[in-house]
Amino acid sequence: MTWHPLTTLEQLDEVLAESASRPVAIFKHSTTCSISATAKARLDRQWDAAVGDGIKLYYLDLLRYRPISNEIAARLRVMHESPQLLLVQGGHCVYDASHMGIRADVVKAKVQT
């Protein structure tokens, strides 16, 4: 599993454009929250077996990059939560989960073909 840091609004533009050709996921993580740490650890353990390389996974540190999180919520029309995993295809959020509802196998099942 490879985490790709999301750190600029320009990069967000690129991620959304990338979602036109392949599904991408954005994990919004609060580095001071134990629930967020647990959700991230579960993804670390489950991702490769459940998803593999089919979905590129981006990591957003909410505390350092809150304006990017706000922009994601506005552009994708999803309510901000933390932790939160968003599955994006064609520039649209097709699935989101938060807290202990974040599961790699469910993300894989939600990919629209």
LONU-94355 format. One record per residue (C-alpha): residue number from 0; x, y, z; residue in three letters. Coordinates in Angstrom, 1 decimal. Example, Ala and Ser with C-alpha at 12.3 -4.5 7.8 and 13.67 -1.06 7.14 Angstrom:
// residues 2
<atom 0; <12.3; -4.5; 7.8>; ALA>
<atom 1; <13.7; -1.1; 7.1>; SER>
***
This chain:
// residues 113
<atom 0; <0.0; 0.0; 0.0>; MET>
<atom 1; <1.3; 3.4; -0.9>; THR>
<atom 2; <-0.1; 6.6; 0.6>; TRP>
<atom 3; <0.1; 9.6; -1.6>; HIS>
<atom 4; <0.1; 12.9; 0.4>; PRO>
<atom 5; <-2.4; 15.5; -0.6>; LEU>
<atom 6; <-0.9; 18.9; 0.3>; THR>
<atom 7; <-2.0; 21.6; -2.2>; THR>
<atom 8; <-5.2; 22.8; -3.8>; LEU>
<atom 9; <-3.5; 22.4; -7.2>; GLU>
<atom 10; <-2.8; 18.8; -6.4>; GLN>
<atom 11; <-6.5; 18.4; -5.5>; LEU>
<atom 12; <-7.3; 19.6; -9.1>; ASP>
<atom 13; <-5.0; 16.9; -10.4>; GLU>
<atom 14; <-6.5; 14.2; -8.2>; VAL>
<atom 15; <-10.0; 15.1; -9.4>; LEU>
<atom 16; <-8.9; 15.0; -13.0>; ALA>
<atom 17; <-7.1; 11.7; -12.4>; GLU>
<atom 18; <-10.4; 10.3; -11.2>; SER>
<atom 19; <-11.8; 10.5; -14.8>; ALA>
<atom 20; <-9.5; 7.7; -15.8>; SER>
<atom 21; <-9.2; 5.6; -12.6>; ARG>
<atom 22; <-10.9; 5.6; -9.2>; PRO>
<atom 23; <-9.1; 7.4; -6.4>; VAL>
<atom 24; <-9.7; 7.5; -2.7>; ALA>
<atom 25; <-9.0; 10.3; -0.3>; ILE>
<atom 26; <-8.4; 9.5; 3.4>; PHE>
<atom 27; <-8.9; 12.6; 5.6>; LYS>
<atom 28; <-7.0; 11.9; 8.8>; HIS>
<atom 29; <-6.8; 13.8; 12.1>; SER>
<atom 30; <-3.3; 13.1; 13.5>; THR>
<atom 31; <-4.4; 13.7; 17.0>; THR>
<atom 32; <-7.5; 11.5; 17.0>; CYS>
<atom 33; <-7.3; 7.9; 18.3>; SER>
<atom 34; <-10.4; 6.9; 16.2>; ILE>
<atom 35; <-8.7; 8.3; 13.1>; SER>
<atom 36; <-5.5; 6.5; 13.9>; ALA>
<atom 37; <-7.5; 3.2; 14.3>; THR>
<atom 38; <-9.2; 3.7; 11.0>; ALA>
<atom 39; <-5.9; 4.4; 9.3>; LYS>
<atom 40; <-4.3; 1.4; 10.8>; ALA>
<atom 41; <-7.2; -0.8; 9.6>; ARG>
<atom 42; <-6.7; 0.6; 6.0>; LEU>
<atom 43; <-3.0; -0.1; 6.3>; ASP>
<atom 44; <-3.7; -3.8; 7.2>; ARG>
<atom 45; <-6.6; -4.4; 4.7>; GLN>
<atom 46; <-5.9; -2.3; 1.6>; TRP>
<atom 47; <-3.5; -4.5; -0.3>; ASP>
<atom 48; <-5.6; -7.7; 0.1>; ALA>
<atom 49; <-9.0; -6.0; -0.5>; ALA>
<atom 50; <-8.1; -3.4; -3.1>; VAL>
<atom 51; <-4.6; -3.8; -4.4>; GLY>
<atom 52; <-3.4; -1.2; -7.0>; ASP>
<atom 53; <-6.9; -0.6; -8.5>; GLY>
<atom 54; <-7.6; 2.5; -6.5>; ILE>
<atom 55; <-4.9; 5.2; -5.9>; LYS>
<atom 56; <-5.0; 6.3; -2.2>; LEU>
<atom 57; <-4.4; 9.8; -1.1>; TYR>
<atom 58; <-3.7; 10.9; 2.4>; TYR>
<atom 59; <-4.8; 14.3; 3.8>; LEU>
<atom 60; <-3.5; 15.5; 7.2>; ASP>
<atom 61; <-6.5; 17.6; 8.3>; LEU>
<atom 62; <-4.7; 19.5; 10.9>; LEU>
<atom 63; <-2.0; 20.8; 8.5>; ARG>
<atom 64; <-4.2; 21.2; 5.5>; TYR>
<atom 65; <-7.7; 22.1; 6.7>; ARG>
<atom 66; <-8.4; 24.5; 3.7>; PRO>
<atom 67; <-7.9; 21.5; 1.4>; ILE>
<atom 68; <-10.4; 19.5; 3.4>; SER>
<atom 69; <-12.9; 22.3; 3.2>; ASN>
<atom 70; <-12.4; 22.5; -0.5>; GLU>
<atom 71; <-12.9; 18.8; -0.9>; ILE>
<atom 72; <-16.2; 19.0; 1.0>; ALA>
<atom 73; <-17.4; 21.9; -1.2>; ALA>
<atom 74; <-16.3; 20.4; -4.5>; ARG>
<atom 75; <-17.5; 16.9; -3.8>; LEU>
<atom 76; <-20.6; 18.0; -1.9>; ARG>
<atom 77; <-19.9; 15.9; 1.1>; VAL>
<atom 78; <-20.2; 16.8; 4.7>; MET>
<atom 79; <-16.8; 17.0; 6.4>; HIS>
<atom 80; <-16.1; 14.2; 8.9>; GLU>
<atom 81; <-12.9; 12.9; 10.5>; SER>
<atom 82; <-11.7; 10.4; 9.8>; PRO>
<atom 83; <-13.3; 10.1; 6.4>; GLN>
<atom 84; <-12.7; 8.1; 3.3>; LEU>
<atom 85; <-14.0; 9.3; -0.1>; LEU>
<atom 86; <-14.1; 7.2; -3.3>; LEU>
<atom 87; <-14.0; 9.5; -6.3>; VAL>
<atom 88; <-14.7; 8.6; -9.9>; GLN>
<atom 89; <-15.3; 11.0; -12.8>; GLY>
<atom 90; <-14.7; 14.0; -10.5>; GLY>
<atom 91; <-17.6; 12.9; -8.2>; HIS>
<atom 92; <-17.7; 11.3; -4.8>; CYS>
<atom 93; <-19.5; 8.0; -5.4>; VAL>
<atom 94; <-19.0; 6.7; -1.8>; TYR>
<atom 95; <-17.9; 8.1; 1.5>; ASP>
<atom 96; <-17.5; 6.5; 4.9>; ALA>
<atom 97; <-16.4; 7.8; 8.3>; SER>
<atom 98; <-15.1; 6.5; 11.6>; HIS>
<atom 99; <-15.3; 2.7; 12.0>; MET>
<atom 100; <-17.4; 2.5; 8.8>; GLY>
<atom 101; <-14.2; 2.9; 6.8>; ILE>
<atom 102; <-13.4; -0.6; 5.3>; ARG>
<atom 103; <-11.2; -1.3; 2.3>; ALA>
<atom 104; <-13.4; -4.2; 1.1>; ASP>
<atom 105; <-16.5; -2.0; 1.0>; VAL>
<atom 106; <-14.6; 0.7; -0.9>; VAL>
<atom 107; <-13.6; -1.9; -3.6>; LYS>
<atom 108; <-17.2; -3.1; -3.9>; ALA>
<atom 109; <-18.4; 0.5; -4.5>; LYS>
<atom 110; <-16.2; 1.1; -7.5>; VAL>
<atom 111; <-18.5; 1.9; -10.5>; GLN>
<atom 112; <-17.6; 0.0; -13.7>; THR>
***
